[in-house]
Structures are given as structure tokens and as C-alpha cells.
Amino acid sequence: MAVTVELPRALQPYARGQTVVVLDRPVATVEDALGALEDHWPGVVDRVLTEQRVVRQHVNLFVDEENIRHLEGLQTRLPSRCTITILAAVSGG
């Protein structure tokens, strides 16, 4: 299983400048993937999840092309090969 995580520019300093992280262990859900990411880059996950372990309001997570808010949230199952993209939500008037 090859799951990659794409990081936006704002989170790259917390992963030593990496734009993409390939997870080094099998993961079944988005939550598992964030746990694997947190093992190496806790500063990234601190900015994605709240202290209650929910996705921050102004952060979007996509599995391939699908926003996890429209799927099963952090419990979204991952296909054997996929990309999780972390994006800052754009808002304003």
C-alpha cells in the first residue's frame, strides 16, 4: 500500500520542507494515515487536527479527488494506492 500525503506550503516547514510524504506503514483510514504522519511530523498534524482530534475548520483533506467531509470523515477508508491532499480552506467575502 502506497499512501502519499501532499502538504501545502504553510505546513512544509513542519516536515523539513517536504512537499510530499510517503507513509512508511500500511494504513486503513485517514485517521490512521494522520497517525503515521504524526509519528514523524507532529507539527504538521497539530495544525490539521484540533486537540479533540477533529479536522480544523479551515483545513480540507482530500483522498484523491474526494473531500473527506463528504465521505466518512477521518474514518474514510483508503484504497491501496492513494494521495491525501491537505489544503487550507479559502474563505472570505
NUBA-30260 format. One line per field, with one value per residue: residue number from 1; residue in one letter; x, z, y of N, C-alpha, C in turn. Coordinates in nm, 2 decimals, decimal comma. Example, Ala and Ser with C-alpha at 12.3 -4.5 7.8 and 13.67 -1.06 7.14 Angstrom:
vexse <- 1; 2
tordren <- A; S
nc1 <- 1,32; 1,28
nc3 <- 0,78; 0,71
nc2 <- -0,57; -0,22
cac1 <- 1,23; 1,37
cac3 <- 0,78; 0,71
cac2 <- -0,45; -0,11
cc1 <- 1,32; 1,29
cc3 <- 0,78; 0,79
cc2 <- -0,33; 0,00
//
This chain:
vexse <- 1; 2; 3; 4; 5; 6; 7; 8; 9; 10; 11; 12; 13; 14; 15; 16; 17; 18; 19; 20; 21; 22; 23; 24; 25; 26; 27; 28; 29; 30; 31; 32; 33; 34; 35; 36; 37; 38; 39; 40; 41; 42; 43; 44; 45; 46; 47; 48; 49; 50; 51; 52; 53; 54; 55; 56; 57; 58; 59; 60; 61; 62; 63; 64; 65; 66; 67; 68; 69; 70; 71; 72; 73; 74; 75; 76; 77; 78; 79; 80; 81; 82; 83; 84; 85; 86; 87; 88; 89; 90; 91; 92; 93
tordren <- M; A; V; T; V; E; L; P; R; A; L; Q; P; Y; A; R; G; Q; T; V; V; V; L; D; R; P; V; A; T; V; E; D; A; L; G; A; L; E; D; H; W; P; G; V; V; D; R; V; L; T; E; Q; R; V; V; R; Q; H; V; N; L; F; V; D; E; E; N; I; R; H; L; E; G; L; Q; T; R; L; P; S; R; C; T; I; T; I; L; A; A; V; S; G; G
nc1 <- 0,08; 0,07; 0,06; 0,04; 0,10; 0,02; 0,15; 0,06; 0,22; 0,23; 0,25; 0,48; 0,73; 0,71; 0,77; 1,03; 1,06; 0,95; 0,74; 0,58; 0,49; 0,57; 0,40; 0,53; 0,42; 0,15; -0,18; -0,53; -0,73; -0,81; -0,76; -0,58; -0,37; -0,30; -0,21; 0,02; 0,17; 0,20; 0,38; 0,63; 0,62; 0,49; 0,43; 0,30; 0,05; -0,05; -0,14; -0,34; -0,53; -0,76; -0,72; -0,91; -0,90; -1,03; -1,08; -0,95; -1,14; -1,07; -0,93; -0,90; -0,92; -0,84; -0,90; -0,76; -0,95; -1,17; -1,33; -1,30; -1,49; -1,73; -1,74; -1,66; -1,54; -1,27; -1,27; -1,28; -1,22; -0,92; -0,80; -0,58; -0,37; -0,32; -0,36; -0,34; -0,45; -0,37; -0,53; -0,56; -0,86; -1,03; -1,17; -1,39; -1,50
nc3 <- 0,00; -0,10; 0,03; -0,01; 0,12; 0,04; 0,11; 0,19; 0,12; 0,36; 0,56; 0,51; 0,64; 0,88; 0,82; 0,74; 0,50; 0,30; 0,03; -0,03; 0,15; 0,19; 0,33; 0,57; 0,66; 0,65; 0,62; 0,71; 0,72; 0,70; 0,94; 1,05; 0,87; 0,93; 1,19; 1,13; 0,99; 1,19; 1,36; 1,26; 1,18; 1,39; 1,41; 1,18; 1,19; 1,42; 1,33; 1,16; 1,29; 1,57; 1,93; 2,01; 1,83; 1,58; 1,24; 1,17; 1,13; 0,91; 0,74; 0,47; 0,38; 0,13; -0,03; -0,29; -0,52; -0,36; -0,11; 0,24; 0,41; 0,28; 0,27; 0,49; 0,68; 0,91; 0,93; 0,68; 0,45; 0,30; -0,04; -0,18; -0,31; -0,29; -0,27; -0,02; 0,02; 0,17; 0,23; 0,28; 0,37; 0,17; 0,24; 0,28; 0,19
nc2 <- -0,12; 0,21; 0,51; 0,85; 1,18; 1,50; 1,81; 2,14; 2,46; 2,61; 2,42; 2,28; 2,37; 2,23; 1,98; 1,95; 2,09; 1,92; 1,85; 1,64; 1,35; 1,01; 0,75; 0,52; 0,29; 0,05; 0,17; 0,21; 0,39; 0,75; 0,86; 0,68; 0,73; 0,99; 0,95; 0,80; 0,99; 1,17; 1,05; 1,10; 1,37; 1,56; 1,83; 1,90; 1,76; 1,87; 2,11; 2,04; 1,89; 1,94; 1,97; 1,79; 1,60; 1,64; 1,75; 2,07; 2,37; 2,53; 2,37; 2,14; 1,80; 1,58; 1,27; 1,14; 1,27; 1,34; 1,52; 1,46; 1,54; 1,50; 1,23; 0,98; 1,12; 1,13; 0,86; 0,76; 0,51; 0,40; 0,35; 0,10; 0,24; 0,57; 0,93; 1,16; 1,49; 1,78; 2,08; 2,43; 2,59; 2,83; 3,13; 3,40; 3,73
cac1 <- 0,00; 0,15; -0,02; 0,12; 0,04; 0,07; 0,15; 0,06; 0,34; 0,23; 0,29; 0,61; 0,84; 0,70; 0,82; 1,17; 1,05; 0,90; 0,61; 0,51; 0,54; 0,52; 0,39; 0,61; 0,35; 0,01; -0,29; -0,66; -0,82; -0,75; -0,71; -0,45; -0,27; -0,25; -0,13; 0,15; 0,23; 0,23; 0,50; 0,75; 0,60; 0,38; 0,39; 0,20; -0,08; -0,10; -0,21; -0,45; -0,64; -0,77; -0,69; -1,01; -0,87; -1,12; -1,02; -0,97; -1,24; -1,02; -0,85; -0,97; -0,85; -0,89; -0,85; -0,76; -1,03; -1,29; -1,32; -1,34; -1,62; -1,84; -1,73; -1,68; -1,45; -1,14; -1,29; -1,28; -1,12; -0,82; -0,77; -0,44; -0,28; -0,40; -0,30; -0,42; -0,40; -0,41; -0,54; -0,62; -0,98; -1,03; -1,30; -1,39; -1,61
cac3 <- 0,00; -0,10; 0,06; 0,00; 0,17; -0,02; 0,21; 0,14; 0,16; 0,50; 0,65; 0,47; 0,74; 0,99; 0,76; 0,68; 0,36; 0,21; -0,03; -0,03; 0,24; 0,16; 0,46; 0,58; 0,71; 0,60; 0,69; 0,65; 0,72; 0,70; 1,08; 1,06; 0,79; 1,01; 1,29; 1,08; 0,96; 1,32; 1,42; 1,20; 1,17; 1,47; 1,39; 1,07; 1,24; 1,52; 1,26; 1,08; 1,38; 1,70; 2,05; 2,02; 1,72; 1,47; 1,14; 1,20; 1,04; 0,78; 0,67; 0,40; 0,35; 0,02; -0,07; -0,43; -0,56; -0,28; 0,03; 0,34; 0,47; 0,20; 0,28; 0,63; 0,77; 0,95; 0,92; 0,54; 0,42; 0,19; -0,13; -0,16; -0,35; -0,30; -0,22; 0,07; 0,00; 0,28; 0,18; 0,36; 0,31; 0,13; 0,28; 0,29; 0,12
cac2 <- 0,00; 0,33; 0,63; 0,97; 1,29; 1,62; 1,92; 2,28; 2,54; 2,65; 2,30; 2,22; 2,39; 2,13; 1,85; 1,98; 2,14; 1,83; 1,88; 1,51; 1,25; 0,88; 0,69; 0,41; 0,17; 0,03; 0,25; 0,17; 0,51; 0,88; 0,88; 0,60; 0,80; 1,11; 0,89; 0,76; 1,12; 1,24; 0,98; 1,17; 1,52; 1,60; 1,97; 1,90; 1,71; 1,97; 2,22; 1,98; 1,84; 2,01; 1,89; 1,69; 1,51; 1,66; 1,84; 2,21; 2,43; 2,59; 2,27; 2,04; 1,68; 1,51; 1,14; 1,16; 1,39; 1,35; 1,58; 1,36; 1,59; 1,44; 1,09; 0,93; 1,20; 1,07; 0,72; 0,73; 0,40; 0,43; 0,24; 0,06; 0,34; 0,70; 1,05; 1,25; 1,62; 1,88; 2,22; 2,54; 2,63; 2,97; 3,19; 3,55; 3,80
cc1 <- 0,09; 0,05; 0,07; 0,04; 0,10; 0,05; 0,14; 0,19; 0,34; 0,27; 0,43; 0,73; 0,83; 0,74; 0,95; 1,16; 0,99; 0,76; 0,52; 0,57; 0,48; 0,52; 0,46; 0,55; 0,21; -0,09; -0,42; -0,75; -0,74; -0,69; -0,58; -0,34; -0,21; -0,17; 0,01; 0,23; 0,28; 0,35; 0,63; 0,74; 0,48; 0,34; 0,29; 0,06; -0,14; -0,18; -0,32; -0,57; -0,64; -0,72; -0,79; -1,00; -0,98; -1,04; -1,05; -1,07; -1,19; -0,92; -0,94; -0,87; -0,92; -0,82; -0,87; -0,84; -1,15; -1,26; -1,37; -1,47; -1,74; -1,84; -1,75; -1,58; -1,32; -1,15; -1,30; -1,17; -1,04; -0,80; -0,62; -0,34; -0,36; -0,31; -0,39; -0,36; -0,46; -0,41; -0,60; -0,75; -0,97; -1,17; -1,28; -1,50; -1,58
cc3 <- 0,00; -0,09; 0,07; 0,05; 0,11; 0,08; 0,14; 0,19; 0,30; 0,60; 0,62; 0,57; 0,85; 0,94; 0,69; 0,54; 0,26; 0,16; -0,03; 0,07; 0,20; 0,29; 0,46; 0,64; 0,66; 0,69; 0,62; 0,64; 0,72; 0,84; 1,10; 0,99; 0,87; 1,13; 1,25; 1,04; 1,09; 1,39; 1,38; 1,21; 1,25; 1,45; 1,28; 1,12; 1,34; 1,45; 1,17; 1,17; 1,51; 1,81; 2,07; 1,91; 1,61; 1,37; 1,17; 1,09; 0,91; 0,71; 0,60; 0,37; 0,23; 0,01; -0,22; -0,46; -0,46; -0,14; 0,13; 0,41; 0,40; 0,20; 0,43; 0,72; 0,79; 0,93; 0,77; 0,51; 0,30; 0,10; -0,12; -0,21; -0,36; -0,25; -0,14; 0,05; 0,11; 0,22; 0,28; 0,29; 0,28; 0,17; 0,28; 0,21; 0,02
cc2 <- 0,12; 0,45; 0,74; 1,08; 1,42; 1,74; 2,06; 2,35; 2,58; 2,54; 2,25; 2,25; 2,29; 1,99; 1,87; 2,02; 2,04; 1,87; 1,75; 1,41; 1,11; 0,80; 0,56; 0,29; 0,16; 0,11; 0,22; 0,29; 0,64; 0,90; 0,80; 0,67; 0,92; 1,06; 0,86; 0,89; 1,18; 1,17; 1,05; 1,32; 1,56; 1,74; 1,99; 1,87; 1,81; 2,08; 2,17; 1,94; 1,93; 1,92; 1,78; 1,59; 1,52; 1,76; 1,98; 2,27; 2,47; 2,50; 2,17; 1,93; 1,61; 1,37; 1,13; 1,28; 1,42; 1,41; 1,48; 1,41; 1,54; 1,29; 1,05; 1,00; 1,13; 0,92; 0,67; 0,62; 0,44; 0,32; 0,21; 0,16; 0,47; 0,81; 1,13; 1,39; 1,71; 2,02; 2,31; 2,58; 2,78; 3,02; 3,34; 3,61; 3,89
//
